[in-house]
Structures are given as structure tokens and as C-alpha cells.
Amino acid sequence: MDKVKRNINFEDFTHEETWRIFRIMSEFVEGFEVLSKIKDAVSIFGSSRMNPNNKYYKLADETAYLLAKEGYAIITGSGPGIMEAANKGAKRAGGVSVGLNIQIPLEQKPNRYVDTVLEFRYFFVRKVMFVKYAKAFVIMPGGYGTLDEFTEAINLIQTKRIPKFPVILVGKEYWKGLLCWLNDVVLKNGNINKEDLSIFKLVDRPEEVVKEIKRFYEKG
């Protein structure tokens, strides 16, 4: 039987599915090496679409500022909107400001307040970094991406895949519809238990975020 010859140049070689594993590995290695040097950090999530005049942008800025004053590094997705506000607050406080940038078709550039930036092609690798190196998740108002980070964290805690840590929703007015749905639909249909609703906290003010994180670690 004649062997079929293929001309494979280097570009073809790197696009083979099996070799994609090495790119994934390289993202993990770089992320672990850089972020392992950061001691205590808080990951802050929220919409990329909010401008500096938005009340939630200002809320994120002040929240990150207070957390940085408490000695926490601030990790965001490095983009605009809430992410920019959080990095800005960290920098304003003289704290450590980190951005985990994602390469997507609509190119996202790191905001100007990020001091340490890591680039990721794969969302799942980036999500591991957010969880692994954070002492808490602060979830500001946002869209699908923000909801993804929130539900990923509470599901990992619920299923005991990771130890419990503070997951804090900020903005009672914004999140009240979600909380009503979880109580009135999801819980009533038996798809979660009552105690699953205590995995996260809901607050309104930056000072409350700091207080919840402090309370959790003082208790532990």
C-alpha cells in the first residue's frame, strides 16, 4: 500500500489539535509563575461597557481602593469598564494591579491602570488563574461574562471542588432580580438547597465588601 505523503510546514504543525495541548500548558505555566509571586489577591469582575460616569464604575474604583489599602492585590480581566475601574482603584491606593487579558475576535487591550498583565487565548485557563490566586471574588454588575465567573465560583464551592471563600455580589438593586429568581424558581423547584444561597453574600457599599472578607478570614 502506497504511503500518502504530506507536506507539513511549521504553521500547519502548530495548528494540529494534539499540539494545541502545548499552548495550553504554556499558558498554565506562565500564569502559575507570575501569579504565585502575589500573596493575597481579590478578583473583581464586572461589565466592560460601563463608562467612568456610571455609578457602578465609581463603586468598583472605591471598592478596589479600599481592598488595596488593606493589602490585597487586585486581579481583573484587564479590559475597560468595571475592570478598568478596579485596576484604577488599586493603582490609586498604591497597590498591586493585575490584568488577565483574553484574546478574542473583538480585540481587548489591557487598560492603562494594569501593572502586571498576562495574555490568555483560552478562557478556561484564565478562569483557573482567577480562582487559584484569589482570596475572594467580588462580582460587580455585568453581563454574560460576569455571570459566568459568578456561577463557576459558586458551583465549585457547592460541589466542594474548592474550599469555600468569599463570593460577594455588589449592587442590591442590580442583582435583586437574580436573587428573586433563585429563591422563587430554582429553590422552589428543588434544583438547589436553601444553604446553597449562603455560598455568596449581597452588599451595596465598598466598606461592606471589605468587612465581609475580613469577617470570613477572622472566623476561619
Rosetta blueprint (number, residue, H / E / L):
1 M L
2 D L
3 K L
4 V L
5 K L
6 R L
7 N L
8 I L
9 N L
10 F H
11 E H
12 D H
13 F H
14 T H
15 H L
16 E L
17 E H
18 T H
19 W H
20 R H
21 I H
22 F H
23 R H
24 I H
25 M H
26 S H
27 E H
28 F H
29 V H
30 E H
31 G H
32 F H
33 E H
34 V H
35 L H
36 S L
37 K L
38 I L
39 K L
40 D L
41 A E
42 V E
43 S E
44 I E
45 F E
46 G L
47 S L
48 S L
49 R L
50 M L
51 N L
52 P L
53 N L
54 N L
55 K H
56 Y H
57 Y H
58 K H
59 L H
60 A H
61 D H
62 E H
63 T H
64 A H
65 Y H
66 L H
67 L H
68 A H
69 K H
70 E L
71 G L
72 Y L
73 A E
74 I E
75 I E
76 T E
77 G L
78 S L
79 G L
80 P L
81 G L
82 I H
83 M H
84 E H
85 A H
86 A H
87 N H
88 K H
89 G H
90 A H
91 K H
92 R H
93 A L
94 G L
95 G L
96 V L
97 S E
98 V E
99 G E
100 L E
101 N E
102 I E
103 Q L
104 I L
105 P L
106 L L
107 E L
108 Q L
109 K L
110 P L
111 N L
112 R L
113 Y L
114 V L
115 D L
116 T E
117 V E
118 L E
119 E E
120 F E
121 R L
122 Y L
123 F H
124 F H
125 V H
126 R H
127 K H
128 V H
129 M H
130 F H
131 V H
132 K H
133 Y L
134 A L
135 K L
136 A E
137 F E
138 V E
139 I E
140 M L
141 P L
142 G L
143 G L
144 Y H
145 G H
146 T H
147 L H
148 D H
149 E H
150 F H
151 T H
152 E H
153 A H
154 I H
155 N H
156 L H
157 I H
158 Q H
159 T L
160 K L
161 R L
162 I L
163 P L
164 K L
165 F L
166 P L
167 V E
168 I E
169 L E
170 V E
171 G L
172 K H
173 E H
174 Y H
175 W H
176 K H
177 G H
178 L H
179 L H
180 C H
181 W H
182 L H
183 N H
184 D H
185 V H
186 V H
187 L H
188 K L
189 N L
190 G L
191 N L
192 I L
193 N L
194 K H
195 E H
196 D H
197 L H
198 S H
199 I L
200 F L
201 K E
202 L E
203 V E
204 D L
205 R L
206 P H
207 E H
208 E H
209 V H
210 V H
211 K H
212 E H
213 I H
214 K H
215 R H
216 F H
217 Y H
218 E H
219 K H
220 G L
